[in-house]
Each structure stands twice: as C-alpha cells, then as structure tokens.
Amino acid sequence: MKDLQDRLSMIAGSAGATSAQQADTDLTRAKRALRRRRAVRGAGASVFAVAALAAVVSYGTNDQATTSPAQQAAPATAPARKPVVTTKLVAYQGEQPKGFTIDKVPAGWELQGASDTVLTFAPIGTKDKEINNFVGKIAVMLQSKDDKQTPAGTNITVAGKPGVINTPEGGGDSRNLWVKQPNGIWLQAQIWDASGWSTDEIVEFGAGLHVLEDAVQGVG
C-alpha cells in the first residue's frame, strides 16, 4: 500500500508554494461568494415582506367587500313632506260683494277684494293684495265669454246643481270647481292649493257661493 502511495506522489509531483497573485484571486472569489449569499438572503427577506404586505391588503379588501351596501352607504335622509292642512269652513262675516253672496270661507281666510268679474280669497295677513293675482288664493268668477266648452272632470252635484271638479293643466294641487247656473253659465271657483281639501269640503264651499243677476262674465 505504501509503495502505491509513493508512486502516486511521484506521478503528481510537488504542490509547490502558493503565489501572492493566486492568494489575491482566491480572496476575491471568496468575497464575491459572500456577497452573493448575502444578496440571496436579502432578496428572500424582501419577497417575504412583500408577500406579507399583499396578504394584509388582500385581507382588508376582502373585509370591505363583505360589508353590505347598506353598511357602506351613509344613511339617506327622507325628503321632507309637505304638511297637509285640513280645511275647515266657517260662516262668512264680512260685507257681501256686488254680483255674488258668500255663505262660508275657509277658517283663517278673508275676502281680499272683488271686482265686476272676480272675487279673491286669501289667508288673513297675506301681503299680496292684488285681487287679479291668484297664486296661493281662491278665485271665484263666471266662465269666460270666450270659453264655450263644457267643463270635464269628476261629475258632482252642488246644492242641487250640476257640478264638475277638475285639475287645471299643469295645476299640481290646484282644483277647479264648476257649478252650472240656471241660465247655463258656469260658476268657477279656482282653489290654488287644494291639498288639504276633501271633495265634500269643495262641494260645501261651492254650495255657499250664489250668483246674482248683476254678476259679469270676464273675457279671455
């Protein structure tokens, strides 16, 4: 066995002394290998951190997605409803106008004025005193001379006379009460806001309006 080892040593020759250049080369390779190992470890840590952050974001997103729309949305505020004022009719106490007589008016209302062709009622204290301005008021008049049509709508009877209740075009809560007079002319009571009026109250108001012989039809 020893003879074999001696022969192999003779064949391989002497290892010789390591030169300074070879030592520098080996040291450089060693430093490179160390830097590669550190880079690999750093990359691994970064990948782990990114994966952890992605998991947190994913969890938060999924948690929000499972929240019902009702929980996510701010509570809605219901639109305010217009208060309904119930109309109560009371006996009219003022001076009777020319052309008409009046039995009842809504409580808290007054006869604002009269002309040859129109009566105008308004809530007491209304600043607008123009009797030809009907906004927010009740206007009573005879059917215009230019209007030859028969009113159409809900047929009713007012103090034994044929009557009709209808809504003017684009009138919203407005209502027209029509009462046919013995001479064939229709009396019209235009209630600008009838949201608090029942049909019975409209009929009762109309039954208290009486047309006299000197009442005048308007034109237009």
Secondary structure, DSSP 8 states (H G I E B T S, - for coil): -HHHHHHHHHHH-------HHHHHHHHHHHHHHHHHHHHHHHHHHHHHHHHHHHHHHHHHHHHHHTS-HHHHS---------------EEE--S---TTEEE-EEETTEEEEEE-SSEEEEEETT-S---TT--TTSEEEEE--TT------SEEEEETTEEEEEE--TT-TT-EEEEEE-TTS-EEEEEES--TT--HHHHHHHHHTEEE-TT------
